[in-house]
């Protein structure tokens, strides 16, 4: 059975980043074991935080050694060149730099950071650029059609709904949104890829004899029986975030002689063989054929800043 943790059971702490930004965190401590994981290794288990970033603050461009989803809960701002709003979804694969995260000047930004396997901490650029490793550089954003649905609106739903916000793509990465009226049931897809998280965005989820309130979180490992989503008396709005298959994120860098160019600011690699389908750039598009005003999808660096890898 998937393991679920109520929001009020999280641990509280604060952290000061190298640039002086202080963030507040609430950590979900998953015990496991999970399918396909080493029960003796804590690092092989999932990791989830809710991060509160104060108004106007900046988290500089960085990367992690684990795959990662971020789900915006409250407030807004921008991530690189991408605007952020409640229920925006961001994914970056292991060793894929992203940022900066700039919080809204008035409301700040609150977001979930979710990883299928534990990560030792952010590696900030350019200081840690030497620790970047060849890997499949993956980054995408997904937006919902609307923000958090109020309980009053959930109460009027005639039937449960499961809508895809992204994928599943060839690696297994996917994002869904489930909305249910009070007492309604829905069974999401069987966990694939490297497992998935379920985050309660509004209402409550009746699970294992208790009602999980807003911002509670659950994790289900690959191949586990999918949980039944049973809405509480206020309905349920839940986001499901499925990670790529673990092996797909361990791919090597483009082969020698490939048409590949690297951003010197954040380490993003444009590989012509892969293109950038999410940006409308088909596979096989040469770097030279990109528009002159094209910019890095991670940090917005100009095309002229990129350096050839071959």
N, C-alpha and C positions, 0 to 999 in steps of 0.2 A: 504494500500500500504506500502511496506517496506520503512523504512526511510534510506536515503543515505546522507552521509556527504563527501564533497570533501576534499582531503588532505590539500589543502591550507586554509581550514576553521577551522583547529584544533588549540587548545591552546598549547602554548609552556611553559615548565617549566623544572627545574632541581631538582634532589633529591640526597642527600647524604645518603648512606646506612650505617648501623652500623659498617661495616668493613672499611669504608672510601671511597669505590667506589662511584663515582659521575656519574649518568646516566642522559641523556637528554630525555625528554618525550614530545610527542605530543598527546594530548587527544582529542578524538572524543566525543562531547557532544550530546548524543541522547536525544530527548525530549519525544518521545512516543506520545500517549499510544500504547501499543502492546497487542496482543491477549493473554488473560489469565493472564494479569498482573494488579496489583493495580495501577491505574493512579495517585493516591494520594501519592504513596510511591516512592521516587527517588531510593531507594535501590532495588526496584523490577524491575528496568530497566537495559538494557545492559550496558556494560562497555568495552571500547576499548582504548588502548594506542599503540603508536609506540615508542619503547625504543631503544636508542642508547647507547650501552655499549662500552667504550673505549678499545683500544688494550691492551691485557694482563690482563685486569681486571677480577675480580671474584665477582659473586653474590652467596653468600653462600646458602647452602641447607635450604629450607624453605617450608611452605605450606600456603594455603589460605582456607577461609571458603566457597568459591564459586568454582564451576567447572571452568576449564580454558583450552583454546587452546593457543598455541604459534605458530606463523608462522614466520620462518626465512625469512627476506627480503634481507639482504646484509651481506657480510662477512661470518664468520664461527667461529668454536671453538668446544666446546663439552658441553653436558649436562649430568652430571654423566659420564657414560661410552659410551654415544652415541655421535657420530660425528654430527656436524651441518653444513649445507650448504644451499644456497638459496632455499627456498620453502620446506625445511624440516618442518614437522608438529609434534608438541608435544601436548599431552593431559594429564592432571592430574585432577582427580576428587577432590571434596571438601575434605579437611583434608587428602590429599595424599601428603606427602613430596616429593620434587624432588630437584635435583641440585647436586653439584654446577654448575652454568653456567660460563664457562671459555671462555672468548673472545679470538679470534685469536690474536697472538702477533703482527701481522702487520696490519690487516684490521679491527680488532674489530668485533663486531657483532651487527646487527640491527634486531629487531624482533617485531612483533605485539603480544600483550597480549590481549586476547579476552575472555570475560566472559558473560554469559547470564543474570547474576544478579550482582549487584555491590558488591564489596569486600572492607572492611575497610583498608586492607594493608597486606603486607607479615609478616608472623610470623616465625622468624628465629630459627633454631635449633643449639645447644640443649637448648638454653635459654627458648624457648616457648614450650617445649615438653609437659608441663602440660596442655596446651590448646588443644592438640589433642583430638578429640572425636571419638567414635566408628562410623564408616561410611564405605561404600563400597570403599576400596582403589583401585583406578583404574589409570593406567598409560599406555600410548602407544605412539610409534613413528611411523610416516608414511613418506616414502620418495617418491618424484616424480621421474619419469623416466628421466627427465632432468630439468635443472634450468629454469630461466625466458627465455621465447622465445622472440627473438628480433622482432621488428615491421616488419622488412623486411621479416622474416620467416612467420609471421602471414598473411602478405599480399598475400602469395602464397597458403594459405589453400583453398582447393576446397569446403569443407563443414565444418560446426561447429561440435565440438566433446565434449562429456562429459564423462570423465574417472574417475572411482572410485580409490581413493588412500587408502581408508579404509572403511570397512563396507558397508551398515549399519549393526551394530551388534544388539544383542538382546535388548540392552538398547535404541537404536535409534542413537547412535553416528556414525558419518560418515564424510568422507572428499571426495570432488570431485574437479576435475580440468576441467574448461571449456575453450576451445580455439576456437576462431572465427576469420575468415577473415573479412576485411572491409565490413560493411553493413550486415553481416550475423546475424541471429537471433537464439536463443536457449532458451527454457524454462526449468529451472532446476526442480527437484522434489519439491512437495509441502512441506513446512517446517514442520518437525515433531519434536519429542523429545522436547527439550526446546528452539526450534528455531535455526536459523543459521545466520552466518555472511557471507558476500561476500566481498572479498578483491580484488581490481584491481591490479594485479601484473605487467601488461604491457598493453600498448595501452590505449583505453578509452571506457567507457560504456555510451551510450546515454540513459539517464534516466530522465524522468520527465522534458523534454525540455532542458536539459543541458548535456554536455559531462563530465563525471567524470574521471579525469586523474589518472595516476598511483598512487597507494597507497591510493586511496579513499576507503571508507568502507560503507557497508550497513548492516542493521539487519532486519530480518523478523521473527515474532513470530510464535509459533506453530499454524498450521492450516490456516495461512494467505494465500491469493492467491499468488502463486510464481511469482516473477518479470520476465519480459521478458528481457533476456540479448541481447541487440542490440549493436553490435560492432561499434565503431567510425571509422573514416577514416584510422586509423592505426591498426585496428583489436583489439582483446581483449583476454587477458590471465587472467582468474579469478580463485580464490580459494574459495570454498564453504565449510564451517566448521559447521557441525550440532552437537549440544549438545545432550547428553543422556536425556531421559525423567527425569524430575526433581525428581520424586518419587524414581527412581532407584538409585539415589545417596545418598539417606537417609537411606539405609539399615544399620542394626546394625553390630557390630563386630561378628566374628565367635562364635558359641555357646560354652558354657563351656564344656571342655572335647574334643574339636575339635583338630585336628592335625594342630595347628597354631603356627607360630614362628615370632617374631618381630625383625626388625633390630634396635639395640640400637642407631645407629647413625642418622637415618632419620625417623624412625617410620614406615617404610614399613612392612606390614604383609603378610607373605606367608601362605595361607590357602590351605591345601592339597585338600580339597573338590572342590576348584575352579581351582587349578593348575595355569599355566601361558601359555595359549594357544598361545599368541603372541611370546613366547620364545620357543615354541615347547614342552612344558611340559603339558601333558594332565591332565584333572581333575582326582582326585583320587591318584595322585602321592604323596606318603608320603615324608615328609621332609627328613627323613633318607635316602631315595632312590635318592635324588638329587645328582648329581656328586659332588665329593669332591672339585672341583675347581669352583663350581657354586658361583656366587656373587649376591649381591643385585641389582635388575634391576634399582633402583633409584640412589644409591650412590656408588655402586661397593664394598660395605663392604663384607668381606669373610663370607662364610657359617658358619664358626666356631664362628663368632661374634653374630649370632642370638640367641635369648632367647625364650624358650617355654612360651606360654601364659597360658597354662593349668596347 
